[in-house]
Amino acid sequence: MGKFVLMGAGGNVGGAAADFACEIAKPEDQLVFATSSLDKIPADKVARWRSKGIEVLSASYDDRESMKKAFEGADAVATISTWLIGDRRRNQIKNALEVAKEMGVKRFCYTSGA
């Protein structure tokens, strides 16, 4: 598949999605799990992911530069929205879409619990 980025890996849905991605990833896949704060993820979980060769980093929907770093070279980006509602959430996803386009990401998936 190539390089796959999952935004929101520090949340409930994102953590489950990250664990599932670990299960289905092929050896040649490069996975990047991003969260707005690494403190949200238990250290043993981060260590387990990293032991599988997964890059775990901090990237925020409100920080375009952090997303550029995460999205660099990505073939696909999956986003899981934050708990925010209204304009703030829309602006966060707009940021992610714009950065993905700028970085040449070919596939973009948006997921929301709202």
C-alpha positions as CSV (number, residue, x, y, z in Angstrom):
1,M,0.0,0.0,0.0
2,G,2.7,2.5,0.8
3,K,2.7,5.1,3.5
4,F,-0.5,5.4,5.5
5,V,-1.1,8.1,8.1
6,L,-3.7,7.9,10.8
7,M,-4.6,11.2,12.6
8,G,-6.3,10.9,15.9
9,A,-4.5,7.7,17.2
10,G,-4.7,9.1,20.8
11,G,-8.4,8.9,21.0
12,N,-10.8,6.0,21.7
13,V,-11.8,5.4,18.1
14,G,-8.4,6.3,16.8
15,G,-6.6,3.9,19.2
16,A,-8.8,1.1,18.1
17,A,-8.3,2.0,14.4
18,A,-4.5,2.1,15.0
19,D,-4.6,-1.4,16.7
20,F,-6.6,-2.8,13.7
21,A,-4.2,-1.2,11.2
22,C,-1.3,-3.0,13.0
23,E,-3.2,-6.3,12.5
24,I,-3.9,-5.9,8.8
25,A,-0.7,-4.0,7.7
26,K,1.5,-5.8,5.2
27,P,5.2,-5.9,5.9
28,E,5.9,-3.4,3.2
29,D,3.4,-0.8,4.6
30,Q,4.7,2.2,6.4
31,L,2.4,3.3,9.1
32,V,2.4,6.7,10.9
33,F,0.1,7.2,13.9
34,A,-0.4,10.8,14.9
35,T,-2.0,12.4,17.9
36,S,-2.3,15.9,19.2
37,S,-0.5,14.9,22.3
38,L,1.6,11.8,22.8
39,D,0.6,11.9,26.5
40,K,-2.8,10.7,25.5
41,I,-1.4,7.3,24.6
42,P,-0.1,4.9,27.3
43,A,3.7,4.5,27.0
44,D,3.5,0.7,26.6
45,K,1.1,1.1,23.7
46,V,3.5,3.6,22.0
47,A,6.4,1.2,22.6
48,R,4.4,-1.7,21.2
49,W,3.6,0.2,18.0
50,R,7.2,1.5,17.6
51,S,8.5,-2.0,18.1
52,K,6.5,-2.9,14.9
53,G,8.3,-0.1,13.0
54,I,5.4,2.3,13.2
55,E,6.2,6.0,13.5
56,V,4.3,7.6,16.3
57,L,4.3,11.4,16.4
58,S,2.6,14.5,17.5
59,A,0.5,16.3,14.9
60,S,-2.5,18.6,15.4
61,Y,-5.3,19.6,13.1
62,D,-4.7,23.1,14.3
63,D,-1.0,23.0,13.4
64,R,-0.5,22.8,9.6
65,E,3.3,22.4,9.9
66,S,3.0,19.4,12.2
67,M,0.6,17.8,9.6
68,K,3.0,18.5,6.8
69,K,5.6,16.5,8.6
70,A,3.2,13.6,9.2
71,F,1.8,13.7,5.7
72,E,5.1,13.9,3.8
73,G,5.3,11.1,1.3
74,A,2.0,9.7,2.3
75,D,-0.2,7.8,-0.1
76,A,-3.2,7.9,2.2
77,V,-4.4,9.8,5.2
78,A,-7.2,8.8,7.5
79,T,-8.6,11.4,9.9
80,I,-10.7,10.9,13.0
81,S,-12.3,14.1,14.0
82,T,-11.8,15.7,17.4
83,W,-14.6,16.2,20.0
84,L,-15.1,19.7,18.9
85,I,-18.3,20.8,17.0
86,G,-19.2,23.5,14.5
87,D,-16.7,25.8,12.9
88,R,-13.7,24.7,14.9
89,R,-14.1,21.1,13.7
90,R,-14.8,22.2,10.1
91,N,-11.7,24.3,10.2
92,Q,-9.6,21.5,11.6
93,I,-10.6,19.1,8.8
94,K,-10.3,21.9,6.2
95,N,-6.7,22.3,7.4
96,A,-6.1,18.6,7.1
97,L,-7.6,18.4,3.6
98,E,-5.6,21.4,2.4
99,V,-2.3,20.1,3.8
100,A,-3.0,16.6,2.3
101,K,-3.6,18.2,-1.1
102,E,-0.5,20.4,-0.8
103,M,1.6,17.3,0.1
104,G,0.3,15.2,-2.8
105,V,-1.7,12.7,-0.8
106,K,-3.8,10.6,-3.2
107,R,-6.4,9.2,-0.8
108,F,-8.1,11.0,2.2
109,C,-10.6,9.5,4.5
110,Y,-12.6,11.5,7.1
111,T,-14.3,9.8,10.0
112,S,-16.5,11.5,12.6
113,G,-18.4,10.3,15.6
114,A,-20.8,13.2,15.3
